[in-house]
Amino acid sequence: MPTPPDAPLRRVTLNLYAADCIWLETHYGRGWTERIRQHIHALVHDRSTPPETTYHKVRRTLGDME
């Protein structure tokens, strides 16, 4: 029995290249669609998070180092 998702899902149609699907099936097996979902979720999360919370301050001098 499949594990329930951690957030609500929405079914969509996504056209992928056949060669890409073959590669994904070869490397990830039956769970390849979940890997695609996780990858897209990570991309959306990275782009929706303000940069000041995701990037460290640039250290310009030795005095800036912790």
Secondary structure, DSSP 8 states (H G I E B T S, - for coil): -----SS----------HHHHHHHHHHHGGGHHHHHHHHHHHHHHHHHS-HHHHS-----SGGG--
